[in-house]
Amino acid sequence: MATVAAVRLVLGDEELLAERAVSEVVTAARAADPTVQVHRGVAGDMTAGDLAVLTSPTLFGGGSVVVVESAQDARKDLAGALSEFAAAPVDGVRLVVVHAGGAKGKALADGLRKAGAEVVTAAKVKRAGDRLAFVKEEFRRLGARPGAGAAEALITAVGHDLRELANACAQLVADTGGRITVEEIEKYYRGRAEVTGFAVADAAVTGDVAGALGGLRWAMSVGVDAVPLADALATGVRNIAKVAGSRGSAYQLASALGMPPWQVEKAQQQARGWSPEGLVEAMRVAAELNGAVKGGAEDRGYALERAVLGIARARSAS
């Protein structure tokens, strides 16, 4: 267990990354001592006394890993006990504290950090570039040899959920032996890529009403949630607005706009035919849709169809 930190603070609300950070400690501990016991508890249901019991040396010897989840909900007594343990860990016991980040419970997170806890970030991956980096790293971790554009193609086909992307990477590596190309991904996910929100958005912002509505209805028929569909439409319009009027190559603009070069190039192509007035109207439609699908509209499918038509009309008017 010498290679495992005595106390690890997992900070962030991305479930997959948080789970991996916890599993890493458990796996390393068990590799050093197969008899290690793992105890899990939810901070909101725990007291300082509970923590004392879990972190006490066992009667029969052997180590243990104590995982405290949702630490941002810890009451004052538990928060104090966690900080005390971090400052003076018990030999043979490893503590993993999982904290969602943010303002709630920030004093506990800061206290653990100051006490010397190892900090592992598990924040939500929101930027396209970070998502792309995650997929590339996932392929590398699995020993794959992806071709140019493979990571981008997989994100287009699968979507933005990290767990789904990780599962897709593992499946592709297992089925292809690690030689992954764009053509292989398109063949593997034929059909699925056509129902993603971004495919719907691509059709809408280029004025392909039939294609957008067809893809939208197909997506909803196979259970794609309305929220990511609405987010994709908003992203499509927003990306065009970002590049509209900008001068320079995709690589020159990528850093300034906070977008990967391939996304800039795609938005530049889609921006042809849009006027400033049309973009303003499209952004209004996207904002209205966001409120409808996240605000509990009775018929979110109708709201999505109306938004697709509104965006396509805004482009036609341009």
C-alpha positions in Angstrom: 0.0 0.0 0.0 3.0 2.3 0.0 2.3 3.5 -3.4 -1.3 4.6 -2.4 -1.8 8.1 -0.9 -3.0 8.0 2.7 -5.8 10.4 1.9 -7.2 11.2 -1.6 -9.7 14.0 -2.2 -11.6 13.4 -5.4 -13.0 16.8 -6.4 -15.7 17.2 -9.1 -19.1 15.9 -10.2 -18.1 13.8 -13.3 -19.2 10.4 -12.1 -17.0 8.3 -14.4 -13.8 10.2 -13.4 -14.7 10.1 -9.7 -15.4 6.4 -9.9 -12.1 5.8 -11.6 -10.2 7.9 -9.0 -11.8 5.7 -6.2 -11.2 2.5 -8.0 -7.5 3.4 -8.5 -7.0 3.6 -4.8 -8.8 0.3 -4.1 -7.0 -1.5 -6.9 -3.6 -0.4 -5.7 -4.4 -1.2 -2.1 -5.6 -4.7 -3.0 -2.5 -5.3 -5.2 -0.4 -4.7 -2.1 -2.7 -6.6 0.2 -5.5 -8.8 -1.1 -7.2 -8.9 2.3 -7.9 -5.1 2.3 -11.4 -4.3 3.3 -13.4 -1.6 1.5 -16.0 0.5 3.4 -18.2 3.0 1.8 -20.5 5.7 3.4 -22.5 8.7 2.3 -21.4 11.8 4.2 -24.9 13.1 4.8 -25.7 9.8 6.7 -22.4 9.7 8.7 -21.2 11.0 12.0 -17.7 11.6 13.3 -18.3 8.4 15.4 -19.0 6.4 12.2 -15.8 7.6 10.7 -13.9 6.7 13.8 -15.2 3.1 13.6 -14.4 2.7 9.9 -10.9 4.1 10.2 -10.0 2.1 13.3 -7.4 -0.8 12.8 -9.1 -4.2 12.5 -8.8 -6.8 15.2 -7.3 -9.3 12.8 -4.9 -6.9 11.2 -4.8 -6.0 7.5 -5.6 -2.7 5.8 -8.7 -0.9 4.8 -10.0 1.7 2.3 -12.7 4.0 3.5 -14.6 5.9 0.9 -16.8 8.8 1.9 -19.1 9.9 -0.9 -20.9 13.3 -1.3 -18.6 14.9 1.2 -20.1 18.3 0.4 -23.0 17.2 2.5 -20.9 16.4 5.6 -22.1 17.9 8.8 -19.7 19.9 11.0 -18.6 17.0 13.2 -17.8 14.7 10.3 -16.0 17.5 8.4 -13.8 18.1 11.4 -13.1 14.4 11.8 -12.1 14.0 8.1 -9.7 17.0 8.4 -8.2 15.5 11.6 -7.7 12.1 9.9 -6.1 13.8 6.9 -3.6 15.6 9.2 -2.7 12.4 11.0 -3.7 9.3 9.0 -4.0 5.9 10.7 -1.4 3.4 9.5 -2.9 0.8 7.1 -6.0 2.9 6.5 -6.6 4.8 3.2 -9.3 7.5 3.1 -10.9 8.6 -0.2 -13.2 11.6 0.1 -15.4 12.3 -2.9 -16.6 15.9 -3.1 -18.7 17.4 -5.9 -16.8 20.7 -5.8 -18.5 24.1 -5.9 -19.3 26.3 -3.0 -21.1 23.8 -0.8 -18.7 22.2 1.6 -15.8 24.2 0.2 -14.2 24.6 3.7 -13.9 20.9 4.0 -12.3 20.5 0.6 -9.9 23.4 1.4 -9.1 21.8 4.8 -8.3 18.4 3.3 -6.1 20.0 0.7 -4.2 22.0 3.4 -3.8 18.9 5.5 -1.9 17.2 2.6 -4.6 15.2 0.9 -3.8 14.1 -2.7 -6.2 16.0 -4.9 -7.6 14.3 -8.0 -9.8 16.4 -10.3 -13.0 14.9 -11.6 -14.8 18.0 -12.9 -17.4 17.8 -15.7 -15.8 17.9 -19.1 -17.5 20.7 -20.9 -15.1 22.1 -23.5 -14.9 20.4 -26.8 -11.1 20.3 -26.7 -11.1 18.6 -23.3 -13.6 16.0 -24.5 -11.4 15.3 -27.5 -8.4 15.0 -25.3 -10.3 12.5 -23.1 -11.1 10.3 -26.1 -7.5 10.4 -27.4 -6.2 9.5 -23.9 -8.8 6.7 -23.6 -7.5 5.2 -26.8 -3.9 5.6 -25.7 -4.7 4.0 -22.3 -6.3 1.0 -24.1 -3.3 0.6 -26.4 -5.1 1.7 -29.6 -3.7 3.3 -32.7 -6.5 5.7 -33.9 -6.1 7.3 -37.3 -6.5 11.0 -38.0 -9.9 12.3 -37.1 -11.0 9.1 -35.3 -11.6 10.8 -32.0 -13.7 13.5 -33.5 -15.7 11.0 -35.5 -16.4 9.0 -32.4 -17.7 12.0 -30.5 -19.9 12.9 -33.4 -21.3 9.3 -33.5 -21.7 8.7 -29.7 -22.3 12.1 -28.2 -20.8 13.9 -25.2 -21.4 11.5 -22.3 -18.0 10.4 -21.0 -19.2 7.0 -19.8 -20.6 6.3 -23.3 -17.5 7.5 -24.9 -15.3 5.4 -22.7 -17.5 2.3 -23.4 -17.4 3.0 -27.1 -13.6 3.3 -27.0 -13.3 -0.1 -25.2 -15.7 -1.8 -27.6 -14.0 -0.5 -30.7 -10.5 -1.5 -29.4 -11.8 -5.0 -28.6 -13.5 -5.4 -32.0 -10.8 -3.8 -34.2 -7.6 -4.9 -32.4 -6.8 -1.2 -31.9 -6.5 0.0 -35.5 -9.3 2.5 -35.5 -10.1 4.7 -38.4 -12.9 7.2 -39.3 -14.3 4.7 -41.8 -14.3 2.0 -39.2 -16.2 4.2 -36.7 -18.7 5.3 -39.3 -19.4 1.7 -40.3 -19.6 0.6 -36.7 -22.0 3.4 -35.7 -23.9 3.6 -38.9 -27.4 4.7 -38.0 -26.5 6.0 -34.6 -24.5 9.0 -35.8 -27.6 10.0 -37.9 -29.7 10.4 -34.8 -27.4 12.5 -32.6 -28.3 16.0 -31.8 -25.4 17.4 -33.7 -26.5 15.7 -36.9 -29.9 17.3 -36.4 -28.3 20.6 -35.7 -26.0 20.4 -38.8 -29.1 19.8 -41.0 -31.0 22.7 -39.3 -28.3 25.3 -39.6 -27.7 24.5 -43.3 -31.4 24.8 -44.1 -32.1 21.1 -44.6 -35.5 21.1 -43.0 -36.5 17.6 -44.1 -33.2 16.1 -42.9 -33.4 17.9 -39.6 -37.0 16.9 -38.8 -36.4 13.3 -40.0 -33.3 13.0 -37.8 -35.1 14.6 -34.9 -38.1 12.3 -35.0 -35.8 9.3 -35.4 -33.7 10.4 -32.5 -36.7 10.8 -30.2 -38.2 7.5 -31.3 -35.1 5.6 -30.1 -35.0 7.5 -26.8 -32.6 10.3 -27.2 -33.5 12.9 -24.5 -34.7 16.4 -25.5 -32.1 18.2 -23.5 -29.0 17.1 -25.4 -30.9 17.7 -28.7 -31.7 21.2 -27.6 -28.1 21.8 -26.5 -26.8 20.6 -29.8 -29.0 23.0 -31.7 -27.9 25.9 -29.5 -24.2 24.9 -29.9 -24.6 24.7 -33.7 -26.0 28.2 -33.9 -23.5 29.6 -31.3 -20.5 28.2 -33.2 -21.7 29.8 -36.4 -22.1 33.1 -34.6 -18.6 32.8 -33.2 -16.9 32.4 -36.5 -19.2 34.8 -38.5 -17.2 37.8 -39.6 -13.9 36.3 -38.3 -10.9 36.3 -40.5 -8.1 33.8 -40.6 -7.6 30.1 -40.8 -9.3 27.5 -38.6 -6.0 27.0 -36.8 -5.5 30.7 -36.2 -9.0 31.2 -34.8 -9.2 28.0 -32.7 -7.3 29.4 -29.7 -9.1 32.7 -29.6 -12.5 31.2 -30.0 -11.9 28.3 -27.6 -12.8 25.7 -30.3 -10.8 22.9 -31.9 -9.7 23.7 -35.5 -11.9 21.1 -37.0 -15.0 22.6 -35.3 -14.0 26.1 -36.5 -13.6 24.9 -40.0 -17.0 23.2 -39.9 -18.7 26.3 -38.5 -17.1 28.5 -41.2 -18.6 26.3 -43.9 -22.0 26.4 -42.2 -21.8 30.2 -41.8 -22.1 30.8 -45.5 -25.5 32.1 -46.3 -26.2 33.4 -42.8 -26.8 37.1 -42.1 -26.3 38.9 -38.8 -30.1 39.3 -38.5 -30.7 35.7 -39.2 -28.2 34.6 -36.5 -29.8 36.9 -34.0 -33.2 35.2 -34.7 -31.7 31.7 -34.6 -30.1 32.5 -31.2 -33.4 33.7 -29.9 -35.1 30.5 -31.1 -32.4 28.4 -29.4 -32.7 30.3 -26.1 -36.5 29.9 -26.2 -36.1 26.1 -26.8 -33.6 25.8 -23.9 -36.2 27.3 -21.6 -38.9 25.0 -22.9 -37.1 21.7 -22.6 -35.5 22.5 -19.3 -38.5 24.3 -17.9 -40.9 21.4 -18.1 -42.7 22.1 -21.4 -45.7 19.7 -21.8 -44.6 18.7 -25.3 -40.9 18.9 -25.6 -41.0 17.1 -29.0 -43.2 19.9 -30.4 -40.8 22.5 -28.9 -37.9 20.9 -30.7 -39.7 20.6 -34.0 -40.7 24.3 -33.8 -37.1 25.3 -33.0 -35.8 23.3 -36.0 -38.2 25.1 -38.3 -37.4 28.4 -36.7 -33.7 28.0 -37.2 -34.1 26.8 -40.8 -36.4 29.8 -41.5 -33.9 32.2 -40.0 -31.2 30.9 -42.4 -33.6 31.1 -45.4 -34.4 34.7 -44.5 -30.7 35.4 -44.5 
